[in-house]
Amino acid sequence: MDYSFVFEGKSYYIIVKDNKTFYMDESENILDSIETSELENRMFNYFNNSNSNSQELDNAIQNNPNLTTQKEVFRQFLKYIEYYVPLSKREEFYEKIKTLKYQNSTEVESIQKDFNIVGFYSFENNTITINEEAIKEANQVSFNYGNAVYLATLFHELTHFASSSYDKDADELFNGFNHYKDNKIIRSNNGLTEGMTEYITFLRFLTESGCDPELIEQVSLRFTNNGYFFTSLFVAQLCILTSPNVVFGSYFQNLGIMPLCKKLSEIDPDINNAFKLFATIEIDFKYRTIEGFNNINDIIGIIQMQMINYLKKAVKNDIMNNKSEEEIRQRIDFFEKKLISEEILKCKNLNINDYPKIVESIADFQNFKDSINKYYQSDKQNMTL
Ligand SMILES: [Zn+2]
């Protein structure tokens, strides 16, 4: 299978063929190709490959007395994330880096056992906790700090760190799309927050290490309930429907879902459909944490259907606004690559027959694609007449 993603408005592809992994841009120029067996090696060595140009970040890391053995890993990851942190929050970001703590604890699973996670970021204590033992078990290999699951977990938690701000005196917390004050929820969408955090995690590993789908699978499998992985694909779909700027901007500036709803209402003026979409994403997240809840398979199909409905309307608008055929087809192709498909489910050992709504959504998408093909064929015929 191949994998694609949008970064800074451009699409990239990763294709595995004959034990080689190809990394391509949208014009199908091969940017890089490596032996699949070399991927772990790359994963371990890529820290050495990039330069930091932010002196302030370097200083903050240098001044942190808590991060000892892994300082370089933290520096590289934070340097990548720094780019996304809005300028107005950079000062706060550097200050927080100075007091950031890391701990390996088996406690994390008991703290967060409902969510079945291996890593945790505490806003109150500015501490990242990772259960190295659980990672070892999940991988069934001896643990090291170059291990893909460990690195992805650490990066995921650092993304939470960078996309949150906590004011103890005001009792106010901003975390991705969530906002709490005086112990009350002002707004929250934990599903979208986690999906976004995971999407950024994938981007980091894809762009810097050229990692392969198997590695993505491995990375995403650290969550036994699969939820973050699917939501990260929905986030990728959202980037195509709206724009990466709006999606990343809302998350890192803690603006909630309103900017996204507004952007989606440019496609479909009924803003209730946008609220419904984000509510369904949150419901999916909530139900994943309830053991024995069986209708969960339908929910991701329902979300995908809602996304496809937006795509159809967006394409219709594009046609009305005289966008070129090439541009329109490209949008549809990019979207298709990010659908939860039979292949994606298989890659996570899941059977598409257990997901009737996904089957339905894929059929719906194919019908739509066929109708677009017919539209352009008939158009061409008319032109030759
Ligand atoms: Zn998380």
Residues whose N, C-alpha, C, O or C-beta is under 5 A from the ligand:
A	BS01	ZN	E194 T197
